Structure formats: structure tokens, C-alpha cells
């Protein structure tokens, strides 16, 4: 990664954070919880850019502009909202489950080879 890419990435992130801070307080709280959830469970691609997070901010800005409460936008189950956003994306949890499955397959193969 070049220095220019790093600088541009930081500029984009700062602009993104400024957009979040401009949201109403209830939207900011829910956004931060969504962000935590996605960074913990979310898609591998999330670390490669802010497209998903920017899309959420776009949605929140539209909701706030139309006078809706944040839960009217996301629904009352915010975790389900997040899961719907990433349902077709490979997550770190998926990678972990695959590695466990591969480990179990290797162990089972060794056991059958010994017999």
C-alpha cells in the first residue's frame, strides 16, 4: 500500500466520521452499535473500504431528513438488520467455522487411516 493510498483512506474515514457526527443523537448511537457489531461479526470486505458503512449513513441521513426515528429505519431488531445487510458476504465467523471443520476432517481422516 502506498502512502498516498493511506492518506486518501484517512481522509475518506474522517469525512465518514463527520457525516455520522452530523446525524441526530439516536441515529449516532445505533450507528455505533451497528459498527461494533459489523467489526466483530461482519464481512471480511468491511476492512477493505467503507462502502457498507457509507450506505448505512446514507440510509440514516435519508431517514433523519424525513423525520423518522432510527428504529423506524432499521426495525426494532438492529442485529437482524445487520445480519440482513451481510447475509451474502463471507464473515470472519464463516472462516473460523471452515477452519474448525477442516481440522475435524483431518482428524477423522487420520483416525480412519490408522484402522
Residue, then its C-alpha position, 0 to 999 in steps of 0.5 A: x500500500x502506498x502512502x498516498x493510498x493511506x492518506x486518501x483512506x484517512x481522509x475518506x474515514x474522517x469525512x465518514x466520521x463527520x457525516x455520522x457526527x452530523x446525524x441526530x443523537x439516536x441515529x449516532x448511537x445505533x450507528x455505533x452499535x451497528x459498527x461494533x457489531x459489523x467489526x466483530x461479526x461482519x464481512x471480511x470486505x468491511x476492512x477493505x473500504x467503507x462502502x457498507x458503512x457509507x450506505x448505512x449513513x446514507x440510509x440514516x441521513x435519508x431517514x433523519x431528513x424525513x423525520x423518522x426515528x432510527x428504529x423506524x429505519x432499521x426495525x426494532x431488531x438492529x442485529x437482524x438488520x445487520x445480519x440482513x445487510x451481510x447475509x451474502x458476504x463471507x464473515x470472519x465467523x464463516x472462516x473460523x467455522x471452515x477452519x474448525x471443520x477442516x481440522x475435524x476432517x483431518x482428524x477423522x481422516x487420520x483416525x480412519x487411516x490408522x484402522 
